């Protein structure tokens, strides 16, 4: 192998690493945006329940779902214009596969009286833990995998604590289980970029 071939292979490897880092940063932005929308929506629903405005819970859930769905659609549509890595494809498919049960858990089952809306946050937290754990495995970031414990532990807390302030537990879970992993993903990208420049 001559010097030119080695240089070409090194540049291909560097571009693949940089693409993975960019995708990591995009995943971070996605998690942060979804986390902020979900935290604000959860806070609004908590306030509605505290002030006995429960009739506004369902519209708030629908608005939150639509905004998060729009964010997801825009991210995926933007990615379709670029070449996607296999890693990103797996991550999107995990998100999609988990989104269907989430919609069923939030809307279908409670509205058809299978269970009370009170169980929704607990069941959603279990699915969110799976999503975050999978993202950590896919990107090989063990500390992202650890963030899934926030969701599963929070589900246990909400299941066994009787309080009208459970929504605060959910907000904490969103911040530490969605926004924090997003920040970690972004830091990974920045650290990788600095190492690349060095």
C-alpha positions in Angstrom: 0.0 0.0 0.0 1.5 3.3 -1.0 1.4 6.7 0.8 -1.5 8.0 -1.3 -3.7 5.0 -0.6 -3.0 5.3 3.1 -3.9 9.0 3.0 -7.2 8.3 1.2 -8.2 5.6 3.7 -7.3 7.9 6.6 -9.4 10.7 5.1 -12.4 8.2 4.6 -12.1 7.1 8.2 -11.9 10.7 9.4 -15.0 11.7 7.4 -16.9 8.7 8.8 -16.0 9.7 12.3 -17.0 13.3 11.7 -20.3 12.2 10.2 -21.0 10.1 13.3 -20.1 13.0 15.6 -22.5 15.3 13.6 -25.3 12.7 13.9 -24.6 12.5 17.6 -25.0 16.3 18.0 -28.2 16.2 15.9 -29.5 13.5 18.2 -28.6 15.7 21.2 -30.6 18.6 19.7 -33.5 16.3 19.1 -33.6 15.1 22.7 -33.3 18.6 24.1 -36.1 19.9 22.0 -38.4 17.0 22.7 -37.5 17.2 26.4 -38.3 20.9 26.7 -41.6 20.5 24.9 -42.5 17.5 27.1 -41.4 19.3 30.3 -43.5 22.4 29.5 -46.5 20.2 28.5 -46.2 18.1 31.7 -46.0 21.3 33.8 -49.2 22.6 32.1 -51.0 19.3 32.7 -49.9 19.3 36.4 -51.2 22.8 36.8 -54.5 21.9 35.2 -54.9 19.0 37.7 -54.0 21.2 40.7 -56.6 23.8 39.7 -59.3 21.2 38.8 -59.1 21.9 35.1 -58.8 18.3 34.1 -60.9 18.8 30.9 -57.8 20.6 29.5 -55.5 17.6 30.1 -56.4 15.8 26.8 -56.1 18.9 24.6 -52.7 19.6 26.2 -51.6 16.0 25.5 -52.7 16.3 21.9 -50.8 19.6 21.5 -47.7 18.1 23.1 -47.9 15.0 20.8 -48.4 17.1 17.7 -45.4 19.4 18.5 -43.1 16.5 19.3 -44.4 14.7 16.2 -43.6 17.8 14.1 -40.1 18.0 15.6 -39.5 14.3 14.8 -40.9 14.7 11.3 -38.7 17.7 10.6 -35.6 16.0 11.9 -36.3 12.8 9.8 -37.2 14.9 6.7 -34.0 16.9 7.0 -32.1 13.6 7.3 -33.7 12.2 4.2 -32.0 14.9 2.1 -28.6 13.6 3.4 -27.1 10.2 3.4 -28.0 8.5 6.7 -25.7 6.1 8.5 -26.8 2.7 9.6 -26.5 3.8 13.2 -29.0 6.7 12.6 -31.4 4.4 10.7 -31.4 2.0 13.7 -32.1 4.9 16.1 -35.0 6.2 14.0 -36.5 2.8 13.8 -36.3 2.3 17.5 -38.0 5.7 18.0 -40.7 4.8 15.5 -41.3 1.4 17.0 -41.7 2.9 20.5 -43.8 5.8 19.3 -46.7 3.5 18.3 -47.1 2.0 21.8 -46.7 5.4 23.3 -49.7 6.7 21.3 -51.7 3.6 22.3 -50.7 4.1 26.0 -51.5 7.8 26.0 -54.7 7.8 24.0 -56.2 4.5 22.9 -56.3 2.5 26.1 -57.3 5.3 28.5 -60.0 6.7 26.2 -61.5 3.2 25.7 -61.5 2.7 29.5 -58.9 -0.1 29.6 -57.2 1.8 32.4 -57.2 5.2 34.0 -55.2 8.2 32.7 -53.3 8.0 36.1 -51.3 5.1 34.8 -50.2 6.9 31.6 -47.1 8.6 33.1 -45.9 5.3 34.7 -46.3 3.3 31.5 -44.7 6.1 29.3 -41.7 6.2 31.6 -41.0 2.5 31.1 -41.0 3.0 27.3 -38.9 6.1 27.5 -36.3 4.1 29.5 -36.1 1.6 26.7 -35.6 4.4 24.1 -32.8 6.1 26.1 -31.1 2.8 26.9 -31.3 1.8 23.2 -29.8 5.2 22.1 -26.9 4.6 24.5 -26.3 1.1 23.1 -26.6 2.3 19.5 -24.1 5.1 20.0 -21.9 3.1 22.4 -22.3 5.7 25.2 -22.6 3.9 28.5 -23.5 7.0 30.5 -26.5 7.5 28.2 -27.6 3.9 29.0 -27.4 4.9 32.7 -29.8 7.8 32.1 -32.5 5.1 31.4 -32.5 4.3 35.1 -34.0 7.8 35.7 -37.0 6.7 33.7 -37.4 3.3 35.3 -36.8 4.6 38.8 -39.2 7.5 38.2 -41.9 5.0 37.1 -41.5 3.2 40.4 -41.7 6.4 42.4 -44.9 7.5 40.6 -46.4 4.0 41.0 -46.0 4.0 44.8 -46.2 7.7 45.8 -49.7 9.1 46.3 -49.4 12.9 45.6 -51.0 15.5 43.4 -47.4 16.7 42.7 -46.4 13.6 40.8 -46.0 15.7 37.8 -42.8 17.2 39.4 -41.3 13.7 39.4 -42.2 13.4 35.7 -40.6 16.8 34.9 -37.4 15.8 36.8 -37.4 12.5 34.8 -37.7 14.5 31.5 -34.9 16.8 32.5 -32.5 14.1 33.6 -33.7 11.4 31.2 -34.1 13.4 28.0 -32.4 16.9 28.2 -29.3 15.6 30.1 -28.7 12.8 27.5 -29.1 15.5 24.8 -26.5 17.7 26.4 -24.2 14.7 26.8 -24.6 13.9 23.1 -23.8 17.5 22.2 -20.7 17.5 24.4 -19.5 14.3 22.7 -19.7 16.1 19.4 -17.8 19.2 20.7 -15.1 17.1 22.4 -14.7 15.0 19.2 -14.4 18.2 17.1 -11.7 19.6 19.5 -9.8 16.3 19.4 -10.0 16.4 15.6 -8.6 19.9 15.4 -5.7 19.0 17.7 
